[in-house]
Amino acid sequence: MKSARGDTYVAGLLAIVLAACSSSPTPSGSIVRGASAMKPAPVQAPVGGSAADLDSDNPFGPAKITPMNNGPTAGAGLKDGQCARQDLTTMRVVPTIWLVLDGSGSMVEMLGDKSRFDALKESLMDPMAGVVKTLEHDVKWGMVMYDGPSPFPQPLPDGGTAMFSSGPAMTCPRVVTVEPKKDNYMAISAMYPPDPLGGSTPTDKALQAVITHLPNGGQGPVLDGMVSPTIVVLATDGAPNDFCTMNMDIFAAPKDVRPDVIAAVKNLAGVGIKTYVISLAGDDQMLTQHLIQVAQVGNTGKAPFIPMNKMQLVQTFKDIIGPEVACDVTLAGKVKPGLECKGTLQINSRTLDCNSDNGWKLKDTSTITITGDACTQYKNDMAAVLHADFPCEVLTLN
């Protein structure tokens, strides 16, 4: 997809012809994408993570479909056995994803056969297969990497002392920030440090830094254009701490800022932003218990992800972001699972294989997922016509 097409893609008109009123076994569902006979109706942007707007397994959610009319309307031109027609519009979503990345000194410790820092950087920024690179045309990527002052040097797993190229933090938090936009790989790559920043872990303040970068400072729902969800992915390897106001007194009891992290994530959820949580500390039970609480208020329905090596970390990002951006289409009805292959799906008159990795699948009773080369065609050809037919006994109107 070319960025010149805009950040929110209006995919065109869809007409679903629903037939279930006679005994005639006529097709009951047609989706036409790309027609231009009618002007799309205004669409109310979604706020939060309701099932109607954003799928819990894919933060991008399916293509958003909104009725143009108040309900089905009978009319001339329907075939024998068809009783209703409903015109709908769909919008292609371009999400904004803030990567909130722990840059503290402990990121030099190991995750599998790589340091936590290197495993994270390669998963995101590999120029061939990194998630930021591969999805830079489809996502507005932004980044906040953070650390804070530390009263002691970071020990290495072998007992040595870590040396960091950035020097000690003089602010709290110290953040490396890249504002989100599409085609942002080069900007993030230029700012991504070669090694951890090296200090402490003021996660609560890093999340607050994200909030200050939101429209209106996070005061009110975050809406961009018509439909564009904002998502936070927090990747950290340590319990949050605060050496910002202790005058570096290592003998004083540190402030417990875990409630502040939870409060910041609640604030994000309150303006419609989901927060996914990744632990890079393996089986650190203290961190895991804290991140479980963070994830519970993150409005994703997902527990913390705990990858044990780089391969699992790559899969974690795939699970969070979804392997097929913008290739879900929601129906204004329900398909009976197990019977979906009685229907047919076509793109530009090309019939796609049902239950195929290079065709289409029924994701849930109301969602079709286009897969493989068909997904690529659907994403890249904004004039593509999508047509689906289902027998009456397979599709029922909501």
N, C-alpha and C positions, 0 to 999 in steps of 0.2 A: 504494500500500500504506500502510495506517495503522500508525503506530508502536505502537499498542496491541496489534498482533498479535504483538509480540515481535521479538527480534533474529534468532533463527534460526527459520525457518518450516518446520514439518513439513507437507509438502504432502499427505500421506495415503498410502494404500496403492496400489501398482501391482501388477497381476497380468499377467505375461507368459505367454501360453499358446503354447508352442512346439510346432509340429507339423512333423515331417519324417520320420515313420516309415512312411508308407504312400504309395501312389501317388495317393491322393486329393488333388486340388488345393485342400485346405481352407486357410483363412487360418492363418498361423503365428505371429502376434504380436499381442497385445492389451495395451495399457497402460491401466489404470483408475486415475485420480488422484482422491482425495477420498472413496473408500469408507471405511466405518467398521466393517466387520464384524470386523476383527482389530486387536489392539493392536500398534503399531509396535514392532519390536525395538530394543534399544539400539544406537546407532551409534558406532563408534570415529571420533573426529575425525581428519582427515588432518593429517599433519605434513610440511612441506616441499612440494615441487612435483612429485610424481610424476605421470605421465601419467594414472593412474587417478583422481586427485583434482582436479588443476588443469590445465586446458588451457594450453599454453604461449602461445597467442595471446590468451587471455582470462584474466586472473588470477583471475577469479571462478570459472572452470571451469564445467562442466556441473552440472546438478542431481545431487547425490550419491545414488547408488542402492546399497543394501547388501542382500544376500540375507537373508531372514528364516529360511530353512532352510539346511541344509548343501549342498543341491543340488536338482535337479529331482525331483519326486515324482509318480509315476503314481498315478492315483486315479479314483474314480467321477466322473461328471459331464462327462468329456471327450467331445467330439464325435468322430464317426467320422473316423479319420485323424489324430487328435491323440494324442500319446503322453506328454506331460509338461506339468506346470504348476509355475511357480515364483512365489511371492509375494515382493514386494519393497517396500521403503519408499524414499521419496525425501525429501531435505531441501533446502529453499531456503536459500541461503547469503547472509549479510550480511557483506561484507568490511569490514575496517578498513584505511583507506588513510592513511598518514602522508605528507603533502606536506612534503618537506624542501627549502626554497627559499632560494637564495642571495640575501642582501640586501646584498651588498658594493657599494662605490662604483662599480665598473665596470658595474653593471647600468643605469647611465644611458646607456651606449652603445647603438647602434642594432641592431635586428633588423628588417630590412626598413624600413618607413616609421614604425616606432614604437620607443621605447626598449625594451630587453630587459625592463625592469621592467614597463612598461605592457602590452607584449604578453602577458607571463605573467599579470599581474593580470586583464586582460580575458578571457583564455582560461579562467581559473578562476572569476572572480567576477562576470562580466557577469550582471545580475539577470534577464535573459531567456534567455540561451543559454550561460552559463558552466557548465563541467562540474560544479562544486560545487553550483550551484543546481539544475541539471536532475536530478542524481542524489542529492540530499540525503535523499530518503526511502529509498533503496536501499543507501546506503553510510554507514559511520561515518567521516566525514572528520575528520582531525586535521591540525595544521600546526605545523611548526617553521621559522620564518624566522630566519636567522642572519647575523651578521657578527662582527667582532672589532676590536681596536685597530688603528689604522693610523698609521705614522710620517710620512705625507705626505698632502696633500690630493689628491683624485681629479681628474685633468685631464679635461676634456670633449673630445669629438672636434674641436671648433672651436678648441681651445687654451685655453679658459677653465677656470675651476675650479668644480667642482660644489659646491653648498651643500645641506646636508641638514637636514631639520627635526628629526631625532631627536638631533642632537648626537653627539660622539664616544663610542665604546663605552668603558665603564669596566670591563667584565668580558670574559672570553674563554672560551667564546663569549658574545656577547650574543644572546639568543634571544627571539623572540616565539612563545609556545606556546599552542596551543588543543588541549585534550584531545579525542580522537576520540569522536564519538557521531553518531547519526542526527539528521536535521533540524538540522544544525549551520551552515547557511549564515549566519544572522544573527550567530552568535558569531564565526565566522571573519571576516566582513565588518567587524565592529566592531574587530577587532584588527589587520586588515591595514593596514599603514602607507600613507600617501599617496605616499611616494617611498622609494627605497632607504634602508636604515639607514645605509649610507655608508662602512663600514669595510673590513677585510680579509676573508679567506676561510678561516676555520678549519673546513673541511668535516668533518674527522675528529672534531672535538669536537661538532659539530652532530649527527652520526650517533650519537655516544655519548650525547648528550642524549635521543635517541629511545629508545635501549636502556634508559636509566634510567626511562623512563615505561612500560616494558612490565611485565606482571605478573611479580612476583618479580624485578624488575630484570633480566629477560632470562635468568635462570638456569633453563634447561629450556625445553621446547617451549612455544610461545605458543598456548594453547587457550582459547577463549572459548565457554562453553556446550558445544554438541556439535560444530558445524562453523562456523568463522568464521575464514577466513584473514586474516593481517595482511600488508600490502604497503607498501613504501616506494617513493616516486617522488622521486628526487633530481634537481632542476633547478638547474644551476650554469653560470656563464659564465667561470670562471677556475680555473686550477690551484690546489689548496689551498696555503695558506701559514700560517705561525705567527709572529706578532709578539707572542705572549702572554708570552714569557719572555725577550725580547731587550732589555728596557729601552729599546725604541724606537730601537735603534742601527741606523741605516740603512746603516752601512758594514759591519756584521757579516754574515757569510754566513747567510742564513735557513735554518732547519732544513727538511729535505725531509720533509714529512709525507704524501707520497703513499702510502708503505707503510702508514701509520696509517689512511688512508681504506680501503684494501683490507682491512686487518685488521678494521675495524669492519663492513664489508659481509659479510665471512666470518662474523663473530660473529652477524649477523642471519640469514644463511643457516643457521647451525648450530642456530637455534631455530625454523626453518621459515618464515622471512620472506624473500620475494623482494624484490630491489631493482632497479627499472627506472631507467635513467639518461638524462637529457636534457641535451645541450650547447646552451647559448644563445649560444655564441661563434662560430657559423658554422664557417668552415674553419680555425680555430685548431688546427694540427696537433699542437702540444705537448699541448694539453688533450685532443684527440681520442685520442691514444695512451694517455694516462692513463685516460681514461674507458673505453676498450676493455678495459683490465685490470680496472677496477671492474665493468664489466658481465659479464665472464667469471666472476667469483665471485658475482654477484648471483643466480644460480640461476634465471634467466628464459629462457636460451637466446636472448636478444636482444642485438644490438649496441646501442651508444648511438644514441639518436635525435638527429638534427641538423637541426632545422627552420631555415629561412632567413627566415621571416617569420611573422606572427601566424597566417595561414591554415594554414600547415604545422604550427604549434604546436598549433592546435586539433585538427588531424587526428592529431597525435602522441598527444594524450590519448585520442582515440577509439580509436586502435590499441592503446594500453596497456590501457585500461579495458574496452573492448568496447561496441559500440553498443546491445546488447540485454542488459541485466543480467537474470540469472536466467531466461533463455528458452532455455536449452539443456537437453536431456534425454538422458541416456545409456542405451543399450540394453544388456542382458546378452547381447548377440549382435552379429553383424556383418551389415550390409546390403551387398550387392554394388553398388558405385557404377555408375551408369548404369541400374540397374534399380529405383531407389527409387520411382519414380513408378508402378510396378505396385502399390505399397501405398497405403493411405489413412490420413489422420490427421484426427481429429475432436476438437473441443472442445465439450462439451455438445451433442453430436449435430450440430454445425455442421461440415461437411466443408471442410477447408482445401485450398487450391491447392498442388500440389507445385511445387517450384523457383520460388517466387514471393516477391516482396518483401512480400507481404501474405498469408502462408500458412505454408509451412514449406519447409526445405531440409535436405539431408543435409550436415552439416558435415564429418564424417568417417565412416568405416565403422560407428562405434558411437555417433554423436551426431546427434540431430535438433535443429535450431535453428528455433524458432517466430519468425515475423517479423511486422512491421507491427502492425496492429490486433489480430491474434491474439495477439501477444506482450503487448500492453497488457492484453487480457482475461485471459491466463494469469497475469500478474503480480498483477493487482488482485483477481481472483476466486479466493480461496483454496479455495473449494469446487468449483472447476471440475473437470470430468471429462475427462481426456485419453485418447483411445482410438486405437490404431494397429493396423492390420492389414497383414501382409505375406505374400505367397505363400511356399510352402515353398522354392522355388528362389531366393528373394531373401534370406531371413534364415537365418543359421546360428548355433547356440548356441556361446558361447565355450567 
